[in-house]
Amino acid sequence: MDQPIGVIDSGVGGLTVATELMRQLPKEQLIYLGDTLRCPYGPRPKEEVIQYTMEMVNFLLKKNIKLLVIACNTATAFTLDLLRETLDIPVIGVIQPGARAAIKVTQQMRIGVIGTEGTIVSKAYPEALHSVHSDIEVYDLACPRFVPMVENGVLEGDEAYQVVKETLQPLKEKQLIDTLILGCTHYPLLKDTIQAVMGNDVTIISSGEETAREVSAILGYQELLYEGERLPEHAFYTTGSWQVFAHIASQWLEIPITTLETAYLTTA
Amino acid sequence: MDQPIGVIDSGVGGLTVATELMRQLPKEQLIYLGDTLRCPYGPRPKEEVIQYTMEMVNFLLKKNIKLLVIACNTATAFTLDLLRETLDIPVIGVIQPGARAAIKVTQQMRIGVIGTEGTIVSKAYPEALHSVHSDIEVYDLACPRFVPMVENGVLEGDEAYQVVKETLQPLKEKQLIDTLILGCTHYPLLKDTIQAVMGNDVTIISSGEETAREVSAILGYQELLYEGERLPEHAFYTTGSWQVFAHIASQWLEIPITTLETAYLTTA
């Protein structure tokens, strides 16, 4: 079906999901909207996250999307159920796919989750894990220093290593976990550093990859895959500066951006 | 939702899928039906595979299943579309999940597929791969000696190694592929031997694991997951000898089987 897939995020972190969607579903067209102006969502109150997310959803619905990906963990935690009830297109969040992937790989049934304050306080990951498997032990940890660090482009080197090491100390000690969910779409950009700190015995789950697979499964199952031969033209929108957005997208993720516009969001 | 998941297979191979379902969805109840009496399906004509599969489906529909897993690649290749059109419950085959998982991991876009004659001749894997990604190079190979070997319990050692090595030679030489799909649910039982022959540079995709994840995704998406607290009681049916079935299940897969009965299949 030749309609685009909509992807929303609080900012640029969701580009890690978009990259995986392009890789795993190279025929599909994406419309990405990042609310860079109001990023981060992590420390904001629930009502505000819901309001901002609904504004983004309304913007994309006007673009005739066939499926919505909430590529932000905080927004998923607070709006997934609501959006599934109210929209008549499939809605995929980043939390359930990450949780399912972690259950697939854990051997000791001890899973760590790191994310923003909002995501961790919401307990969305423990709920998603326990809805599938009651006996999983979940160790969750808010990492408020990671998003600002990533937004400043500090992804590796001594400073990144020190911050990651200090932050993850509670999960690292006593070898509590064998699997760690990156419960924030910014964190895959720190994956190498996180893996170095946690050691190779811990399997790291990146929700972007897993979410792309779930999108693929749902599109296939619902017979919504595009099966023609046109090449996709992705469109990117940001509520903030498009220069910064374009810089980050090309520097970090090597996403070729041809269409990039500023989005002005309004309530309903 | 407290209805069982139905799993059908030509024999015991689908137990590799059932094991993964139990691991990834430990709250869900399974009803497994293996057509051991008429196994293997691989060399049979299409019409016969369709007829036998429909008989199995009718048997399970009377057990009030909420979702059907076709845990046999040959049956998936020949009946998935038909069953999706005619049944009003979700139907998951083993081919699409394996194809999607392979696309996720391949770096060089060169994927090998091994399976029965029926599965390979049907071209179901190349079609599934190309429907998602036009540029994938697919190298497929029928391995008619593997199922009889597995059914005879030859899973490792010199004989298994020799047969696997001779059979896979066309894929092994020239380092054609970086990913290999085990397109038959018997093959995961030979996984160690296949990995030894192909070398560690080739990532092996086992459709059982992937299918269980897709079942989890669809049940979650359709809000069909069981969320109560009762422990599951799985039921197993075979059209052949239950002694042989029970022996294989306990020897290979350590599946605890409490309920095992003989199924008498009839047309419609």
HADDOCK unambig.tbl for C-alpha pairs under 7 A between the chains (distance, minus, plus):
assign (segid A and resid 24 and name CA) (segid B and resid 103 and name CA) 6.25 0.50 0.50
assign (segid A and resid 24 and name CA) (segid B and resid 104 and name CA) 5.98 0.50 0.50
assign (segid A and resid 25 and name CA) (segid B and resid 132 and name CA) 5.83 0.50 0.50
assign (segid A and resid 25 and name CA) (segid B and resid 133 and name CA) 6.60 0.50 0.50
assign (segid A and resid 26 and name CA) (segid B and resid 133 and name CA) 6.13 0.50 0.50
assign (segid A and resid 27 and name CA) (segid B and resid 133 and name CA) 6.87 0.50 0.50
assign (segid A and resid 103 and name CA) (segid B and resid 24 and name CA) 6.24 0.50 0.50
assign (segid A and resid 104 and name CA) (segid B and resid 24 and name CA) 6.00 0.50 0.50
assign (segid A and resid 131 and name CA) (segid B and resid 227 and name CA) 6.36 0.50 0.50
assign (segid A and resid 132 and name CA) (segid B and resid 25 and name CA) 5.80 0.50 0.50
assign (segid A and resid 132 and name CA) (segid B and resid 27 and name CA) 6.98 0.50 0.50
assign (segid A and resid 133 and name CA) (segid B and resid 25 and name CA) 6.59 0.50 0.50
assign (segid A and resid 133 and name CA) (segid B and resid 26 and name CA) 6.10 0.50 0.50
assign (segid A and resid 133 and name CA) (segid B and resid 27 and name CA) 6.86 0.50 0.50
assign (segid A and resid 214 and name CA) (segid B and resid 217 and name CA) 6.87 0.50 0.50
assign (segid A and resid 217 and name CA) (segid B and resid 214 and name CA) 6.88 0.50 0.50
assign (segid A and resid 227 and name CA) (segid B and resid 131 and name CA) 6.36 0.50 0.50
